[in-house]
Structure formats: C-alpha cells, structure tokens
C-alpha cells in the first residue's frame, strides 16, 4: 500500500476543527490518545535508509507499521504496511529479540475526519510541538482539500513527527 500525505500547521485544535468543518469534513473517529514508539538498530539501519518500524497504541487498538523510504516531491509518498496487533507487549519483545530497540517515542491526540463519499482522510493531531492537520489521499485530493481550507503548497510539511520534534 502506498501512503501519500502532507501536514499543515494550525494555531490550535479549535482552529483545525473550524477549518475542517468549513471544508465539509465530519468526525470519522473521535479524539484518542496515541503512543508511538519507533524501533531501530543501535547503528540506525532503518533511519539511515529512511525506513521506519513503529508500534502504535491508540486507545484499545494497537498496530505495527513499516514505512519505506519516501519519494521526493511536494507530498510525502511511501510504501506503508500496517497490521493490527492483539498483544503489543509481546510484539515489542519479539522486535527487541531481533535486534531492534526503541529509538524514539512520541505521543499525540488524534481525531480523524472525512468528507462524506470521499476516500481521503484528514486528521487533527495535537502534539507537544504543535497542532497539525494531516491530509492523506491522492495528490490531487490533498491539493484540493488544502486549498479549500486556505492553505497553499508553501504550507505543506512533509517532515515526520520525529523530525518536527528534533527541530
């Protein structure tokens, strides 16, 4: 599966919700706390190849995600393989036995939105480093939705949350 997305910085969660609702988005999944742990080897083999292995706990749901290296462009586009898991603690132990260790952890509150009848998804992410709208879908859909909310391509952020935290 290919993931294509951008982030857009907003001043507050209220501003993000206001922009989304004005563009016709409705809540798809209510606000939930997410704990995201990135795994890598001591030498950073995944980071150095721009790949990612993540275990996410969001409410009662847990997932493991692999992301391939992103393609260069105005949108972040990369392979994404994701699987829901029943026992994240056991998976964490397996991953560590294979030589991976937690290399970064970030937390956020996420609310998912969607426009009726459309495939793309917008999320409102509340993090310690700022509030962001994330648009995921086809490049054309992303551009159209960003414009409908008053953003231009100059506002597009393709950096990961790990990079945003580091900055």
Secondary structure, DSSP 8 states (H G I E B T S, - for coil): -EEEEEEEEES-HHHHHHHHHHTTEEEEEEEEEEEEEEEE-TT-HHHHTT-EEEEEEETTEEEEEEE---BSSSSEEEEEEEEEES-HHHHHHHHHHTT-EEEEEEEEEEEEEEETT-S-EEEEEEETTEEEEEEES-HHHHHHHHHHTT--GGG-B---HHHHHH-
